[in-house]
């Protein structure tokens, strides 16, 4: 039986709720209500599941020293050394690397196939100090330039092939004019070429100095005689290093040393491999030393740039300047051990830098006796 209650209003059970209305916003600090109008419960994780937010150390309050107070012992200074090592995966040849410090750049990460099978391109032309001016430098016209180039190149004795080359490369060239050879003097033009070579930027940066040496007389009672040898041409090591790091080969330099190991198939042990300067113990120890105790630049005490080692390798030997005769030069070369030996050994790589030129040794008469002594 249905009973009507006119004063009770509409039933809240049979009437569908309007779901398109936004929920009521709680007032004050009351918890937000649910869809049904009931207050939500404040749920919290148990204490054992809560993480404490890290907080910074309390500030150090520096108070003026008390003259009557007893001096307190100072805490020792502690250096925290963090090693960010890295070990590579095993390669196809069973080699892997162990870095004590994570490298910022690995020149061997991307090596083109042409560099593995073919010689590197000649970087000499990229160096501004080794580029000759455009022809007909240093001669007056292209005809003289072509003729003198032919004369100073090729074999010393001109054969039929050389004469044919003269015809093909010089006489039949589009810019060759036979009338330009009138009054040509070979000696004068060669002297002009020698003088013009001194104006090239190749000699820029070289300084000239004299070296004093002491030569013993052979008698203990006579002091050694000091001789002064002029004509030493040299460059400062800092300028050579700067030019080397600006060279196109700088992208192949290794600045982070590593230990190289080899693991044979089926073996659980690895064997140390020594192949380059930058995987030797001396290089690794020096690199680790400058990371700990390396000095900062005086003009930049807050320097954050990477500190690396430049491994300098020197070499010197007499070099003959002509095929016949005794004219020679004694240069001092520098190569960087940061570069792989497979690149340094290539003659056209441009990895060799000139540091100095030692003057030739002559013999002078010693005034105290008739003996001759080298200077």
C-alpha positions in Angstrom: 0.0 0.0 0.0 1.3 3.4 -1.0 1.1 6.2 1.6 1.4 9.8 0.5 3.3 12.3 2.7 2.6 15.6 1.2 4.5 17.5 3.8 7.6 15.4 3.6 8.6 16.8 0.2 10.2 14.7 -2.6 11.9 11.5 -1.7 15.7 11.5 -1.6 15.8 7.8 -2.3 13.8 7.6 -5.5 14.9 10.9 -7.0 18.1 10.6 -9.2 21.0 12.9 -8.1 22.1 15.6 -10.5 25.7 14.5 -11.4 26.4 17.5 -13.7 26.6 19.9 -10.7 30.1 20.7 -9.4 30.9 19.4 -5.9 30.5 21.7 -3.0 33.6 23.6 -1.9 34.2 23.0 1.8 34.3 26.0 4.0 37.0 26.9 6.4 39.3 24.0 7.4 36.8 21.3 6.8 37.9 18.4 4.7 36.6 18.2 1.1 33.4 16.3 0.8 32.9 13.3 -1.5 30.3 13.1 -4.3 27.8 11.7 -1.8 28.4 14.7 0.5 30.4 12.9 3.1 33.7 14.4 4.4 36.9 12.8 3.2 39.3 11.2 5.6 42.9 12.6 5.9 45.0 9.6 4.9 48.7 9.5 5.9 51.4 7.0 5.4 52.8 5.2 8.4 55.9 6.6 9.9 58.1 3.8 8.6 57.1 4.6 5.0 57.8 8.4 5.2 61.0 9.9 3.9 62.6 12.8 5.6 63.4 15.8 3.5 67.1 16.6 3.6 68.0 19.9 5.2 71.0 22.1 4.9 73.6 22.3 7.6 72.9 25.1 10.2 74.8 28.3 9.5 78.1 28.9 11.2 77.8 31.9 13.5 81.1 33.7 13.7 81.5 35.6 17.0 84.4 37.9 17.8 87.2 36.1 19.6 87.4 36.5 23.3 90.8 37.5 24.5 90.3 35.8 27.9 89.0 32.5 26.4 91.2 29.5 25.9 92.1 28.8 22.3 90.1 26.0 20.8 91.8 23.4 18.6 91.1 23.8 14.9 89.6 20.9 13.0 92.0 19.4 10.3 91.2 20.2 6.7 89.8 17.3 4.9 90.0 16.8 1.1 87.3 14.7 -0.4 88.5 13.0 -3.6 85.7 11.6 -5.7 86.7 9.2 -8.4 84.3 9.0 -11.4 85.7 5.9 -13.0 84.5 4.2 -16.2 85.0 0.8 -17.7 84.2 0.1 -21.3 82.6 -3.1 -22.7 84.7 -5.8 -24.3 85.5 -5.0 -27.9 85.6 -7.2 -30.9 89.3 -7.9 -30.3 89.0 -8.5 -26.6 90.2 -5.1 -25.5 88.6 -2.9 -22.9 89.5 0.3 -21.1 89.6 1.3 -17.5 89.4 5.1 -16.9 90.2 6.4 -13.4 88.4 9.7 -14.4 85.5 9.7 -16.7 86.6 11.3 -20.1 84.9 14.4 -21.4 85.8 13.4 -25.0 86.9 10.2 -26.7 88.6 10.7 -30.1 88.3 7.0 -30.8 84.5 6.9 -30.4 83.9 7.8 -34.0 86.6 6.9 -36.4 85.8 6.9 -40.2 86.6 3.8 -42.2 88.9 5.9 -44.4 91.2 6.7 -41.4 91.5 3.0 -40.7 92.5 1.9 -44.2 93.9 5.0 -45.9 96.4 7.7 -44.8 95.2 10.9 -43.3 94.8 13.9 -45.7 97.7 16.3 -45.8 97.0 18.9 -43.2 100.0 21.0 -44.2 97.9 23.1 -46.5 95.6 23.9 -43.7 98.3 25.6 -41.7 98.5 29.3 -42.5 102.3 29.4 -41.9 103.0 26.8 -44.6 100.9 28.2 -47.4 102.8 29.9 -50.2 101.2 33.0 -51.8 99.4 32.5 -55.1 101.5 32.3 -58.3 103.3 33.9 -59.9 104.9 34.6 -56.6 107.8 35.5 -56.3 108.4 36.0 -60.0 107.1 38.7 -62.3 104.8 36.7 -64.5 103.4 33.2 -64.9 105.8 32.3 -67.7 108.8 32.7 -65.5 107.0 31.0 -62.6 106.3 27.9 -64.7 109.8 27.7 -66.1 111.5 28.1 -62.8 109.2 25.6 -61.1 110.0 23.1 -63.8 113.7 23.8 -63.4 113.7 23.3 -59.6 111.6 20.2 -59.6 111.9 16.7 -61.0 115.2 14.9 -61.4 118.6 16.6 -61.5 119.4 15.4 -65.0 116.7 16.3 -67.5 115.8 13.2 -69.5 113.5 12.8 -72.5 110.6 12.5 -70.1 111.6 15.7 -68.4 111.8 17.5 -71.7 108.4 16.2 -72.7 107.1 17.4 -69.4 108.6 20.8 -70.2 106.6 20.9 -73.4 103.4 19.7 -72.0 103.3 21.5 -68.6 105.1 24.8 -69.6 105.3 25.6 -73.2 101.8 24.5 -74.1 100.2 26.0 -71.0 97.5 28.6 -71.7 99.2 31.3 -69.5 102.7 30.7 -70.9 104.1 33.6 -73.0 107.6 33.0 -74.6 108.2 36.7 -74.7 108.2 36.8 -70.9 111.5 34.8 -70.9 113.5 37.6 -72.6 116.4 38.6 -70.4 115.7 35.8 -67.9 118.6 35.2 -65.5 118.4 31.8 -63.7 120.8 32.8 -60.9 118.9 36.1 -60.2 115.6 34.4 -60.1 116.8 31.7 -57.8 118.3 34.3 -55.5 114.9 36.0 -55.5 113.2 32.8 -54.5 115.7 32.3 -51.5 115.1 35.8 -50.3 111.3 35.6 -50.6 111.3 32.4 -48.5 112.5 34.4 -45.5 109.4 36.5 -45.6 107.0 33.6 -45.2 104.9 33.3 -42.0 106.7 30.0 -41.3 109.5 31.8 -39.6 107.2 33.9 -37.4 107.5 33.1 -33.8 111.2 32.1 -33.9 113.6 33.9 -31.7 117.4 34.2 -32.3 119.9 33.7 -29.4 123.5 32.7 -28.7 124.6 29.7 -26.6 127.7 29.7 -24.4 129.5 26.4 -23.8 132.6 25.5 -22.0 135.3 23.4 -23.7 137.9 21.7 -21.5 141.5 22.3 -22.4 142.7 18.8 -21.3 144.8 20.2 -18.4 143.3 20.2 -14.9 145.2 23.3 -14.0 143.6 25.3 -16.8 140.0 26.3 -16.6 137.7 25.4 -19.5 137.4 28.0 -22.2 134.0 29.5 -22.8 132.8 29.8 -26.4 129.7 31.7 -27.6 127.8 30.1 -30.5 125.5 32.5 -32.3 122.6 31.7 -34.6 120.3 29.5 -32.5 116.7 29.8 -33.7 114.1 28.6 -31.3 110.4 28.9 -30.4 109.0 28.9 -26.9 107.3 25.7 -25.8 104.1 27.5 -24.8 103.7 28.9 -28.4 104.4 25.4 -29.9 101.8 23.8 -27.6 99.3 26.5 -28.4 99.8 25.9 -32.2 99.6 22.2 -31.7 96.2 22.5 -29.9 94.9 24.7 -32.7 96.1 22.2 -35.4 93.5 20.2 -37.3 94.9 17.0 -35.6 93.8 18.3 -32.2 90.5 16.4 -32.6 92.5 13.2 -32.4 94.3 14.1 -29.1 93.7 11.9 -26.0 93.3 14.0 -22.9 92.0 11.3 -20.5 94.4 8.4 -20.0 93.3 4.9 -19.4 94.5 1.4 -18.7 94.1 -0.9 -21.6 93.4 -4.6 -21.0 92.9 -7.7 -23.2 90.8 -10.7 -22.3 91.2 -13.8 -24.3 88.2 -15.9 -25.2 87.4 -18.5 -22.6 89.6 -16.8 -20.0 88.4 -15.1 -16.9 91.5 -13.0 -16.4 92.6 -9.8 -18.3 96.1 -8.9 -19.3 97.5 -5.3 -19.2 98.3 -3.9 -22.7 100.8 -1.0 -23.3 100.4 0.5 -26.7 100.4 4.3 -26.4 101.8 7.1 -24.2 98.4 7.9 -22.9 97.8 4.4 -21.5 101.1 4.3 -19.7 101.4 4.4 -15.9 103.5 7.7 -16.0 100.7 9.5 -18.0 98.0 8.1 -15.7 99.8 9.1 -12.5 100.5 12.6 -13.8 96.9 13.1 -14.9 95.7 12.0 -11.5 98.1 14.3 -9.8 97.0 17.4 -11.6 93.3 16.6 -10.9 94.1 16.6 -7.2 96.8 19.2 -6.8 96.8 21.1 -10.1 97.4 24.8 -9.8 94.8 27.2 -11.1 95.7 30.2 -13.4 96.8 33.2 -11.4 94.4 35.4 -13.4 91.5 33.0 -12.9 91.5 31.6 -9.4 87.9 30.2 -9.9 88.7 28.4 -13.2 86.5 25.4 -13.9 88.0 24.4 -17.1 89.3 20.9 -17.6 92.9 20.2 -16.6 94.8 17.9 -19.0 98.4 16.8 -19.6 100.3 17.6 -22.8 102.9 14.9 -23.3 105.9 16.4 -25.1 108.2 14.1 -27.2 111.4 15.6 -28.6 113.6 14.3 -31.3 116.6 15.7 -33.2 119.0 14.6 -35.9 121.1 16.2 -38.6 119.3 16.7 -41.9 121.0 17.1 -45.2 119.7 20.0 -47.3 121.0 18.8 -50.7 121.4 15.5 -52.5 125.1 16.3 -53.1 127.3 18.2 -50.7 127.7 18.6 -47.0 125.1 21.4 -46.3 123.0 20.3 -43.4 120.7 21.5 -40.7 120.2 20.3 -37.2 116.5 20.8 -36.2 114.7 19.9 -33.0 111.2 18.5 -33.4 108.3 18.0 -31.1 105.5 15.6 -31.2 102.6 15.2 -28.7 102.2 11.9 -27.0 98.4 12.6 -26.8 98.3 11.6 -30.5 98.3 7.9 -31.5 101.5 6.6 -32.8 99.7 5.3 -35.9 99.0 8.9 -36.8 102.4 10.3 -35.7 104.2 7.8 -37.9 102.6 9.0 -41.1 104.8 11.4 -43.0 101.9 13.5 -44.3 100.0 13.8 -41.1 101.6 17.1 -40.0 102.1 15.9 -36.4 105.7 17.1 -36.2 106.3 20.6 -34.9 109.6 22.5 -35.3 111.0 23.9 -32.0 114.6 25.0 -32.7 117.4 24.9 -35.3 120.8 24.2 -33.9 123.7 26.1 -35.7 126.4 24.2 -37.4 129.5 23.3 -35.5 132.7 24.9 -36.6 136.3 24.7 -35.5 138.1 27.7 -34.1 141.7 28.1 -33.1 142.3 28.3 -29.4 144.4 31.3 -28.5 146.2 29.6 -25.6 147.6 26.9 -27.8 147.6 25.7 -31.4 144.8 23.2 -30.8 141.5 23.6 -32.5 138.3 23.2 -30.4 134.7 22.8 -31.6 132.3 25.5 -30.8 
